[in-house]
Amino acid sequence: MSSGYHTSWKVPSEHREDPACRAAGRRMDFAQAVYDRRSALGWSTAELARRAELSEEDVEAIEESGVEPTLELIERLATALEAGARIDPRSSLEFRFEGYAA
C-alpha cells in the first residue's frame, strides 16, 4: 500500500522555479489529493481503480507521485472520486479533489 509514501519535504526557494522541481511538486500534490479523497471515501486502491477504469498498479503509481497529472486523468479521477478538482498554482501548486455538496 502507498500510505507510507505521503510525506512532505522542504525545497530551497532558489529551486522552486526550476521546471523539474515544479513538475515533481505537481505530481506530489496530485498524488496527495488522490490519496486524501480516496481515503476520505474509505476506498481501497482496487476500488478506485475499478471506478476509474484503471489498473490497481496505475492508481498506486499515481499515489506514489509517479504519474504526471494530465487533464484527461484529472477528469477521469474526479468523476470516479465523485468530486470536483481544484487547482491553484498561486498556492504552491495546490491541488485537491472536493466532494460535491449533499
Sequence and secondary structure as in RCSB ss.txt:
>XXXX:A:sequence
MSSGYHTSWKVPSEHREDPACRAAGRRMDFAQAVYDRRSALGWSTAELARRAELSEEDVEAIEESGVEPTLELIE
RLATALEAGARIDPRSSLEFRFEGYAA
>XXXX:A:secstr
  GGG       GGGTTSHHHHHHHHHHHHHHHHHHHHHHHT  HHHHHHHHT  HHHHHHHHTT S   HHHHH
HHHHHTTEEEEEETTTTTEEEEEE   
